[in-house]
Amino acid sequence: MARKKIDLNQLDLERHICSQYLSEFAKRTWQILEPSSAYIHGWHIDAICDHLEAVSRGEIRNLIINMPPRHMKSLLVSVFWPVWTWLTNPSARWLFSSYASDLSIRDSVKCRRLIQHPWFQERFEDRFQLTGDQNQKEKFENDRTGYRIATSVGGRGTGEGGDYVVVDDPHKVGEAESKTVRESVLEWWDNEMSTRGNNPKTVSKVIVMQRLHQADLTGHVLAQGGYEHLCLPAEFDGRVTKTTIGWSDPRTQNGALLWPERFGQEEIKEAKLRLGSRGAAGQLQQRPSAEDGDIIKRSWIQRMIAPDKLEEQIISLDATFTGKSTSDFVAIQVWGRFGARKYLQKRVKEQLGITDTIHKLIELSEQFPRATLKLIENKANGPAIEDLLKLKVSGIVLWEPVGDKVARLNAVAPQFEAGNVFIPPDPEYDEFIDEITTFPNSVHDDETDACSMALLRLEENVSRGVGVIRIV
């Protein structure tokens, strides 16, 4: 940006405006970092800046920002915000991370470039100066004891503390589908990065990302609680989003765009085609599954209580026992069939040990005596349960799965689409519907496994003509 002569009154006014308002600071310093493109303002920029300012003032401790890619999130959060905060609090210490170190370093370099630019120095050289003995890409300090460290998920440099702990895109697109990789990010955040506050009573943590999975870092920390959530979908979809600082999404019409000045209808349409329905739901809409469902569509769900007259009943069980409080749930379901119609009659979803699981299965067997077949998937725990139950409960059968979990649910999807699967209208079953319609992006998949196992067996019985009509 070329320097030009300005009078002192104008300079003082600009110093004041930039120090007070992050959005004005970003607008006026944009071309220092992006000289080849014009600044395009959007209301979402003001919304993000308002929340970041509240973090700097201590009004918000922990903040999640979910927004689409290419909507200025990294520049606002990882570049403009820390420099702006240093204008009034130069002793602030920052830890920044991303899924890749080169992304964190990229934003660190932009921060230094902004600070060292003549425009900035002419206005704010009295606030702080970068020190010469610690001025590297990964870490630089100022002469007021503030510093900025750039690291990566699982990377080095997190041994030092910060007043602000920030992660920008913790998950790499394409790797969030891997449970192992995804959970390593969550473990890194819980056990390393989120514990690096200099003062645990005042440290602020900020997560900014696009949604990639229901069990991504956003989903993980929202389940834990304690975070303000600023959610900015590319298209308004009716969600009423409000935050504690009095902000709410100003859009009221479904389909209204987040940044139409830059991403209009054609650009969003192109992005949807490129990303596909699941990718668009997560990355654009911040819903990590298609709105109507992924494999099983919500519009296919039939809500009805099972009739008295049924041809058969079965119990299906999916269980994993690891001895950890974070282990998957035990899912036990009772299904009934009349002709081609299948009815879910009872569901259990609890974190149970093997003893409690056996007691629950015995209880359901007594409650549904006509459910003479009890299917248990033949995996690590199946034979153990069978050995413990075979003298107490009749009809235990180990079920051999064919294909992976996704293939099995795809195999029963036509039953849902044809309107042959019925779920009780009781709200207790809404959680079950949420899981099967968001799978394979669901946080848990135990009920999905129990469901597909039961429906596959019942459909097999239909094709074989199994079942004599009786009252149960």
C-alpha positions, 0 to 999 in steps of 0.5 A: 500500500502506497504511503500518502501524506495525511494530517494529524487530525485524520491520523488520530481519528484513524488510530482511534477507529482502528483501535476501537473496531476490529472490522474497521481495522480489517477493512483499512489493512486489507490491501496490505495483505491482499493488494491485488483484490478489493475488499468486499464487506459483508454483514457476517464480517461484522458479526465475527468481529463483534464476537472476537472483540467480546473475547478480547474484552473478556465477555466471552471466554470460549467461542466456536465459529462455524462458517463456510470456506473462503469467507475470510475466517482465517484472515479475521481470526488468525491475522487481523484479530491478534494484531488488533488486540495488541493495539490495546493489550500488547502483552497478550500471548497467543497460541495458534494451530491448524491441521497443518503447520504450513497453514499456521505459519502462513498466517503467522507470516501475514501477521508479521507482514502487517505489523512491519508495514509502513502504514501500520508503523506510521499509526501504531509504532508507539504501541509495541515493536517486534523484538529482534531476538525472537522474530521467526515464522513459528514464533515472534515476540513484541517488546511488551512481552506478548508473543504469537506461536504457530503450531499444528495439531499434534505438533511441537511448540504447545509446551508454552502457554497462552492467554488465547488458544486458537485453532483454525481448521483442526480437521483436514477435509477428507480425513474427518471421515476417518474415526482414528484421525478424527479422534486423535484431533479430539484427544490432542485438543482435550489433553494438550492444546486446551490445557495450555492457558497461562491462567485457567480462570481467564484463558480464552479458547477459540475454534473456527472451522467448517463442519465436516462430521457430527463428531468433529471438534465442534460437535465434541466441545458443544457436547461438553458445553461452555462455548458460545456458538456463532453458526453462519450457514451459507444459506439461511435454513430457518435456524434461529441463531442467537448469542449472549452478546445480543447478536442474532442472524439477520436473515429471515428468508430461507435461502438468503445468502451469507455473503452475496456480494462475493458468493452469489447464487451461481457461486453457491450452486457451483460449490454444491455441485462440487461438494455433493449433498453431504459435503455441502451440508457440512461445509456450506450449511454447518450441518454435518449431514444432508438435511433430509438425511444421508443414506436414510432420508427423514422423509422416508420415516413412518411413525406408527405404533405396532399393531397387535397382530404380528407374524414374528418378533425378534430382538437385536443387540449391538454391544461393545465393551471396552471398560471406558466411560467413553465407550460406545453404547449398547443398543437393544431393539425389539422388532415386529413384522406383519407381512412386509411391514416392520415395526420397532417396538422397543429400544434400549440405548445405554452405556452398559457393562456386560453384566447389566447388558445380560440383565437387560436382555433377560428383562426384554425377553420376559417382556416380549416372550414371542421374540424367540430369536435374539440376534447378536452380531458375531464380533468380539463380544458376541460369543462372550454374551452367548456363553453367558446367556445360553443357559438363561435365555433361549434363541440366542443366535450369532449373526454373521455380518456381510459387508461393512456398516455402510453397506448394510444400511444401504441394503435396508434403505429400500425398506425405509424408502418403500414405507415398510418401516415404522417407528413409534411416534413417541419422542423417545424414538427421535434420537434413534431417527437422528442417528440413522438419518445422519449415519455415517456421520452420526456420533454413534452407530450402535442403534444403526447396527442393531436396526440394519441387523434386524431388518436384514433378518426380517426381510430374509424371513419375508423372502423365505415365507417364515412366520405364521400370523398370530396375536402377540 
